């Protein structure tokens, strides 16, 4: 299961790179300035849980995977004039946007961040 988590994290990073913009530049700058601490805090528990979580925790792990990929696919990023998401880039259309998409994105991102402590506690106590 751990190698699958590495693949999921790699896929999420590749999806984010398809809509490269200011947020991606800021994320790279934060990653470099923190010497990799911020990406390790955000993505590390998922990979760690993949290698050491008990099989009972795998549904929570799968939910975290889906939330991470949904967030990576729908988060809009762009330059000074336009803003696109990887979903819009990959499908070639304008795709979903607006308040409903922003609310769904925030919900997915918050839910993903809330699953990380649960995964860490479940893995540490197993």
C-alpha positions in Angstrom: 0.0 0.0 0.0 3.0 2.3 0.6 4.1 2.3 -3.0 0.5 3.2 -4.1 0.7 6.2 -1.8 3.9 7.3 -3.3 2.2 7.0 -6.7 -0.8 9.0 -5.5 1.4 11.8 -4.1 3.5 11.9 -7.4 0.3 12.0 -9.4 -1.0 14.9 -7.3 2.2 16.8 -7.8 2.2 16.1 -11.6 -1.5 17.3 -11.8 -0.6 20.5 -10.0 2.3 21.1 -12.5 -0.1 21.0 -15.5 -1.6 24.3 -14.4 1.6 26.1 -13.4 1.1 29.6 -12.1 1.7 32.0 -9.2 0.5 29.5 -6.5 2.9 26.9 -7.9 5.8 29.4 -7.7 4.8 30.3 -4.1 4.6 26.6 -3.2 8.1 26.0 -4.7 9.5 29.1 -2.8 8.0 27.9 0.5 9.3 24.4 -0.1 12.8 25.7 -0.7 12.8 28.2 2.1 11.5 25.6 4.6 14.0 23.1 3.3 11.2 20.7 2.4 9.5 20.8 5.8 6.2 22.1 4.6 5.8 19.4 1.8 6.9 16.8 4.3 4.2 17.9 6.7 1.5 18.0 4.1 2.3 14.9 2.1 4.5 12.8 4.4 1.8 11.4 6.7 0.0 9.9 3.7 3.1 8.1 2.5 4.0 7.0 6.0 0.5 5.7 6.7 0.7 3.8 3.5 3.7 1.8 4.7 2.7 1.4 8.3 -1.1 1.7 8.7 -3.0 -1.4 9.6 -5.4 -2.8 7.0 -8.3 -1.4 9.1 -7.1 2.1 8.3 -7.0 1.6 4.5 -10.5 3.0 4.0 -9.4 6.3 5.6 -6.3 6.1 3.5 -8.3 5.7 0.3 -10.5 8.7 1.4 -7.4 10.8 1.9 -6.2 9.8 -1.6 -9.5 10.8 -3.2 -9.6 14.1 -1.4 -6.0 14.9 -2.3 -6.6 14.1 -6.0 -9.8 16.1 -6.1 -8.1 19.1 -4.5 -5.1 18.8 -6.9 -7.4 18.5 -9.9 -9.8 21.4 -9.2 -7.5 24.0 -7.6 -7.2 26.9 -10.0 -3.8 28.4 -10.6 -2.6 30.7 -13.3 -0.7 33.8 -14.4 -1.6 37.4 -14.2 -4.5 37.3 -16.7 -6.1 33.9 -16.6 -6.7 31.2 -14.0 -7.1 27.5 -14.9 -7.2 24.3 -13.1 -5.6 21.0 -14.1 -9.1 19.7 -14.9 -9.7 22.5 -17.3 -6.2 22.1 -18.8 -6.6 18.3 -19.3 -10.2 18.4 -20.7 -9.5 21.5 -22.9 -12.7 23.2 -21.8 -13.5 25.9 -19.4 -15.0 23.2 -17.1 -16.4 23.8 -13.6 -15.7 27.1 -12.0 -17.4 29.5 -9.7 -18.6 29.5 -6.2 -19.7 25.9 -6.1 -16.3 24.7 -7.3 -14.5 26.9 -4.8 -16.7 25.6 -2.0 -16.1 22.0 -3.0 -12.3 22.7 -3.3 -12.2 24.2 0.2 -14.2 21.3 1.6 -11.9 18.7 0.0 -8.7 20.5 1.1 -10.0 20.9 4.7 -11.2 17.3 4.8 -7.8 16.1 3.5 -6.0 18.1 6.2 -8.3 16.7 8.8 -7.7 13.1 7.7 -3.9 13.5 8.2 -4.0 13.7 12.1 -6.5 10.9 12.2 -4.2 8.7 10.0 -1.1 9.7 12.1 -2.8 8.8 15.4 -4.3 5.5 14.0 -0.9 4.5 12.5 1.0 5.4 15.7 -1.3 3.5 18.0 -1.4 0.4 15.8 
